[in-house]
Amino acid sequence: MFFLAKSDSLISSVPPETIPVIIVMVSIIMLTIVIERMVYYWKLKPIEPDDYAKSKELVREKKWDEAKDLLQKKSQSPASMVLQVGIEGRRRDSLYIEEDMQTEGYRQIRMMEKFLAALGTIATVSPLLGVLGTVLGIIRSFAEGAGTKGAEVGISEALITTAMGLAVAIPAYVFYNYLVRVKEDRITEIENLSNQFLIYLVDKK
């Protein structure tokens, strides 16, 4: 006899709450990542146009300390951090200003990308966990036989895990796309402002 048809089969030995518990754990991880990343990105407000214009004017006038202090006070965005590194390098007459700014830019990008891969994975895996729970529930209902308590548990498991998987996957996918978009905007800001600043930072005395 086909082994899944027996009530003491491998599927029957798996507690019905196993997949739901896993999905709940995944949802906790998802919420933790979303909250941490939202707070992190909220602090990364872009440099205001007026502040950028003032700092660029100070750079033109070779007032390095004043320009760096202005950026430090007004913004903690990745672009601001990169510009501060460039200004500090110019103040010290470094020969590797552009390289230092690129290194800081890469560091800022890595910080912005932190946990995003995990969030994307959760958005992909959560519905699959729901499908797995659905399949296990249906198998359990057939294995236990129609009209039995085990069959009712199996059908309930199938429906609940499907809903739970989607409930986790949908917000995870939405937040993942939003955070990736914010990250791309900040990267564009780094590239644009750095290129403009470099004209004055590498200018010879």
N, C-alpha and C positions, 0 to 999 in steps of 0.2 A: 504494500500500500504506500502511496506517496506520503513522504514523511511529514509534510506540512499539514496534512489532514488530521493528524493526531493531536489531541489536546495537550499532550506532553511534549510537543515538538519544540524546536529551538525558538520559534517565534513566540510561543506561549510562555516560554521561560523568561522572556524579556518583559519587565514590568511596563504596563501601559503608559505610565508617567515619565518614562525615560526620555523620549524625544522632547516632550514639552519642557521638562526640566533643563535639557540642553539648550533649547531655544530661549528660555528665560535667562540662562546664564549669558548667552550670546547677546541678548537684548540689554543686559546690564553693562556689558563691555561696550556695546554700541553707544549707549547713553553717556557713559563715562568719556568716551572719545569725543563725542559731539560737544558735550559741555566744555571739556578742556580746550578743544580747538576753537569753539566759538568765543570763549573768553580770550584766548591767545590772539585770534584775528581781530577781535574788537579793539585790542590795544594797538594794533598795527595801523592806525589811521594814517592815510597818506599825508604828505607834506602840503600844507595850504599854499596856493599860488603866491599870496603876498609874502609868506615866510620864505618861500623858495626864491622869490625875486630879491628879497633883502639879503639872503645868504649869498646869492650869486653876485650881488653888487659888492658885498664885503670881500668876496674872493677876488673880484676884479681889482679891488683896492689893496689886495694882499694883506688884509686884516684876518689872518688865519684863525687866531684864537677867538675873535668875536664871531666869525662865521660858524665855527664849530660849536661854540656855546649856544648860539641861536638855534641851530638844528637840534642840539641836545635837549633844549628846553621845550621846543615846540612839537617835536615828533620823535617817536621811537619806531617808526616804520623801517622795514628793511632798506629802503632807498636812503633814508636818513643815516642809518648805520654805515652804509657803504660810502656815502659822501663824507662822513666824519673821518673814516679811515683815510680817504684821499686827502682831506684837508690836513690831517695830522701828519701824513707823509710829506706833504708839501712844506709844512712848517719845519719839519726836520730835514728838509732838502734831500729826501730819499730819492734814489735812482729807480725805484721799483714801484712807483705810485700806482700805475695801471695794474700791475700784477697783484699788488696788495688789495686793490679794490675788487678785482675779479675773485680773489680768494675769499674775501668777505662776502661777496655776492653769492658764491657757491655755498658758503656756510649758512647764510640767511635762507637760501632756497631749501637746503636740507632741513632746517628747522621748521619751515613752513610745510614741508611734505611729511613731517613726522605724523605717524598714525593714519595717514590718508590711505595708504595701501591696505591697512587692516580694515578700515571702514568700507573700502570698496569690496574687499573680500567678504565681509559680513553681508553687504547688500546682495552679493551673488550667491552665497551659501545658504542664507536664511530660507529662501523659498525652496531650495533643494532639501533642507531638513524637513520642511513642511511636507514636501512630496514623499520623503522617506517615511514620515510618520503616517501619512495617508496610506501608503502601500502596506506598512506593517499592520495598520488597523484593519484594512480590508482582508489581509491574509488571516489575521486573528479571528475575524468574524466568520470566515469560511471554515477555519479550522475548528472553531467551537460548535458550529452548526446553527442553522437558523432558529430563532426563537429563544435561544439560550442567553443567560446573563453575559457569558463571554462574548457572544456575538454583538450584544448591545454595547459592551465596553469597546470592542473593536471598531464599531461604526462611530462611536463618540470620539475615540482616539483619532480616527481618520479626519473627521471634521474639525476638531479642535486644533490639531497640529497644522493643518492647511491654513487656517485663519491666523494662527500665531506666527507662522513663517512669513506670511505676507505682511502682517502687522509690524514685524521687525524690518523686513526688506525694504518696504516702501519709504519710510522715513530715512533709513540709512542711505538709500540711493539718492533721495532728494538732498540731504545734507552733504553727501559726498560731492555731488555735482556743484552745489553752491560753494563749498570750500575750495574745490579745484578752480572754480572761476575766480574767486577772490585771490587765490595764489597766483594765477596767471596775470591778473591785474597788477599785483604787487611786483611781479617779475618785469612786466612792461615798464612800470615806473622806475625800477632800478636801472634798466637799460637806457631809457630815455634821459633821465637826469644825470646819470653817470657820464654818458657821452657828451652832454653839454658842459658839465663841470670840468671834464678832462681838458678841454680847450684852454681853460685858465690855470688849471693845476700844473700842467706840464709846460706852461709858458716860461720862457727863460727870463731871468731877471735882466 
